[in-house]
Amino acid sequence: MPTTPKAPPSTPDDIEASFYEAMQKGDADLLMSVWSDDEEIACVHPGGPRMVGAAAIRAAFEAIFANGAVDVHPDKVRKLLTNSSAVHHVLERVRIMSEEGPQQAYAIVTNVYLKTPLGWRMVLHHASPGSARELQEISEAPSTLH
């Protein structure tokens, strides 16, 4: 029985899921398929320089994937959505191997998506180093009660 082809990503959440799936598989082609074809797309890895453009972003992820897939999972996702843009604030939980065995590392991430003629696409992935203290959030209480 033939399998039904996977539907193309139609929401920022779909694009984000594909991005993290690509990281977990170490699949540069899948990863690049979530990005816009705009020349000004950008990516910043924790402690790294700003990479602008598809070629620079692909090269950076290919270098990462040369060491294998990345066991990364988005946690505590907060979202801002308009008709044509979305911003996701994410706490990434990354499992890494160290001399002491498996460890958890964290990154604080902003993923930005734009609605393009081809659908939603990523235009920015900016990750900063984080720590376990980010598991607790500091936020303002809502000013409007419903």
Residue, then its C-alpha position, 0 to 999 in steps of 0.5 A: m500500500p503506498t504511503t501518503p506523502k507528508a504535507p508541506p509545512s503550513t504553519p510556523d509550528d510545522i516549520e519549527a518541528s521540521f527544523y528540530e527534526a532535521m537537527q535530530k536526524g543530522d539532515a542538512d537538506l531537510l534543515m535548509s528546506v525550512w529556511s526562506d530563500d531571502e539573501e538576508i536570512a541569518c543564524v547565530h549559534p551560541g557564542g558564534p558569529r552571525m552567519v548570513g545567507a543560505a550558503a553560510i548557514r548550510a556550511a555551519f550546520e554541515a560542520i555540526f552534523a559532521n559530528g553526528a545528529v544533534d539531540v536537541h528538543p524545544d522546551k518552554v516555547r512562547k509564541l508571538l504571531t501576526n498574519s505574516s510573521a511569527v517569533h518563537h522564544v524557545l528554551e532548547r534542551v540539548r543532550i551532549m556527551s562529556e567525559e562524565g557521560p551524557q549531560q544536559a545543556y541549554a540554549i535560549v533561542t529566538n526563531v523568526y518565521l515569515k509567511t512567504p509566497l511558498g508558505w511559512r519559512m524561517v528567517l532567523h535562528h539566534a541561540s545564546p548559551g543557557s543554563a538550568r536556571e532558565l528552566q524557571e521563567i521570570s515573567e510579568a503577571p497578566s494585567t488583564l483578567h478574563 
